[in-house]
Amino acid sequence: MGKGVAWILSVGNELLIGRVVNTNAAWLASKLTHLGYSVRRVVVVPDEEGDIVEVFREALGRADVVISTGGLGPTPDDITNLAFCKALGVDPVVNQEALRMVKEKYEARGYPLTPEREKMAMMPPGAKPLPNPAGTAPGILYEHGGRVVVLLPGVPREMEAIFEGYVEPVLRSRGPPVYFAEQELVVRGVPEADVAPVIREVMRMDPALYVKSHPKGFEVETPLLHIHIYASAEDRRRAEALVEAAVGRLKQLLIAKFGGRAEISTTQAPR
């Protein structure tokens, strides 16, 4: 297991049948990457206890940070918190702080505390509930064997609010001393297949570099490439210097090989 490895677990049948696009995973992957973590898996599983337990157990054995989304609500198929307890081999308990959060949210709207709503406060012993400023189900923060596990709701605005308010500060404070730098070039007029050897040569400059081409046009008729260059390093200046050097070398090689055929410009790297 490498230092700073992160897994993202997405729970929900709606993701697997194509009814909902998994924007949560993309958002979290960007956040974690820019915090210096290496996202090595994005796994989608159905609302089935066995599948959720299996993927949590695998993630706990291979990642430093595990973040799940979905399955924390009051309906029968919301079982992520209970399945996580089973993955740990512990019985879920009602966390009193989480229960207070849930109770206050519902009572403020005149709703009683039902067993279904109380289920949202169940978590492993020793877990910390995370306030949900945009909804009712608290998030869950659990530290296990030096690893950080976070369970978040599946509603994007709730997931984002909890992550930015409570999870990001924790990960930033204890995260790996790694900095991430990136740039993006736009290349018109040259097919991706012809640019591939150039990219390979640039990537040989340093193992910390990664260069990836993303075709946006038509390979033969109107080739258009967005080339994403990024690097991670333990020093911010080194990461930025690696990217600058790679961009310079990439431009140099493209001009030398394709001359006026290659129209090169810069754009803001994707977030």
N, C-alpha and C positions, 0 to 999 in steps of 0.2 A: 504493500500500500504506500503510495507516494504522499509526501507532505502536502496538505492542502487539497486533497481530493474531495470532490463534492458529487453527490448523486441527487437527482430530482425525481421524485416519485409522484405521478399523477394518477389519482384514483377517480374512476367514474365510467360507467357504461356509456354515457353520452359522448365521451371522447372516442371510444372504440367503434361506435356505429357511425361516426362522422357527423353527428348532430351538432356538436360543439367543437370549434377549433381550439387547440391547446395553446392559447396565448399565454397562459400562466407560466408554462415551462420556458417559453422563449424569453419572457420578461425576467424570470428568475435566473436563467442562464447568463443573461447579460449582466445582471446585478452581481452575481457571484464571480464572474470572470473579472469584472472591474474591481472587485474587492481582493483579487489576487488568488482566487481558488481555481482549480482545474476541474471543470465539469466533465466527468468521464462517462456518465450515464444519464439518460432521460428515459424512464420506464413508465409505461402506461398500463394500468391493471384495472379490471372490472371491480364492481362493488361486491366482491366475493371474498369471504374471510380467508380462505386458504391461499388465494393469490396474494392478498395484501400481506399476510403473515410471511409468506415465502420471500417476497421481495424486500421486506424490512430486514429479515434475517440476513439475506445476502448483502444488503447495503451496509448493515452494521459490521460485517466482516471485511468490507473492502473500502469504506469511505470514512473520511474525517468529519464530514458534514453531510447530513441527510435531511432533505426538506421535502415534505409531502404536501400536496394540495388536494382538497376535496374530502368529503365523507365525515364532516364534523357536526352536521346539523341534527335535527330532531326526528327525521323520518327513518323508517326501518332499514333502509339501505345505507344510512350513514353509520358506518361501523369502523372507520379508520382508527379512531382512538382505542376502541376495544381490541381490534386486531393487532395494534401495536403492542398493547399489554401482553397479548398472547405470544407475540414474537419475542418479547423479553422474558416470558415465562413467569409473569407476575399477575396477580388478580387486580383488576381495576378498582379504584376507590373514588369516592366523591370528594373532589378537592373543594374545601370550604370557600376558599377565595374565589375559585371559578364559579361555584354555586351562587355566591353573592353577586358576581357580575351578571350571570344569566338572570337571576331573580329580579335584580334592579331593572334590567332592560325590559322584561315582560311586565312587571308591576307598573312601570311608568306608563304603559299603554293599557293598563287595566286587565291584563291577562294573568291567570293563575299559574303557579309552578306545577306542571304536570310531570309524570315520570319520563315522558319523551323529552321534555325540556331539561329535566335533571340529568338525563343521559349526556348532555353536552358538557357537563362538569366532571365526567368520569375520565380518569387518566391514571398513569402509573404512579405509585407512591413516590414522592420526592420530585415530581414534575412541577414546573412553574407555569401557571396560566398566564397567557398574554392578552391584555385587553383588546377588544375589537371595537374600534371607534366607528366603524361603518356597518356593523351588524350585531348579531347576538351570540354566535358561537365563539368562545375564546380560542385563541391559538394555544399550542402546548410547546413548551421548551423543556427538553430533557437531556441531561448529560449522562453519558453511558461509556465507561471505560476510556475516557479521554476524548470521546466523540460528542458532537453536538447534533441532536435530532430535533427538528422543528416540524410540527404539524400545523398546517394553515388551512383555513376554509377555501373552498373552490371558487367562490364568487370573486372575480378579479379585484373589485374595489376594496373588498375586505382583506383579501390576501396582500395586496399592495400596501394598504394602510398599516397592517400589523407588521409586515416585514420592515418597512421604512421606519416605523416608530419604535420598534422593540427588538427586531432580529438583527438588522443591519448594524446597529451600534455594538452588539455583542460580538458579531463576526469580525467587525473592523478592529475591535480591541484585542481579540485573541487570534486573529487570522494569521496566515503565513506572511513573512516579510517579503512579499512579492509585489512588484509593480507592473502594470500592464500599459503598453503604449501601442498605438495603431494609426495607420493612415490608409487612404484608399486612392488608387489611380483609376482613371477611366481611359480605356484604350479603344479607339475606333479604327476600323479598316484592316484589322489583322485577325484571322480566325484563331480560336482558342487552341486548336491543335498545334498551330505554329508557334504560339507563345509558350506552350508547355515546357520545351527545353530551356527557355530563358528562365522560367520560374524555378525549375530544378537547380539551375546554376546559382541563382540568388539564394536559395534555401541552403546551399552548401556553405554559405558564409559563416553561419553559426547555428548550433543545435537549438538555441532559444528562439530562432526565427521561424515564423510560419507564413507562407504566402499562398493564397487561395484565389483562383479565378472564378468569377461568376458570370456566365454568359447571359446577356440581356437582349441581344438582337438575334439575327439569323447567321449561323456559322459561316455560310458561303456568300449569301447575297449581301447582307449588311451586318458584318460582324461588329459586335459591341461588347466589351468586357469591362466589368468592374473587378479590379484586383485588390484584394484586402491583404494588407501587410501588417502583421502584429508580432509582438515579442513580449516575453515576461522575464523579469530579472529582479534580483534582490536590491537593486539600486534604481531609482527612478530615472536618473540621468543615463544610466547604461541602457535601460529599456528604450528610452527615446532615441539614444544614439544608434542603437542597433536598427531601429526602424528607419531613421534618417539615412543611414548608410545603405540599407537595402533598397529604399526608394531611389536613391541616387544611382545605384548600380543597375537597378531594373530599367530606369530611363535610358541609361547609357547603352545597355545591351539592346534594348528595343530600337533605339535610333540607329545603332551600328548595323543591326541585322535587317531592319525594314525601312530605314530612311523615312522618306516622306509618306509612305503608306500608313505609318503609325501616327495617328493623331492622339496625343497624350495630354490629359488634363487631370486635375485633382478634384476630389469631392470630399464631403464630410463622411467619415467612416460610420458605418451603421451602428445604432445603439439599441 
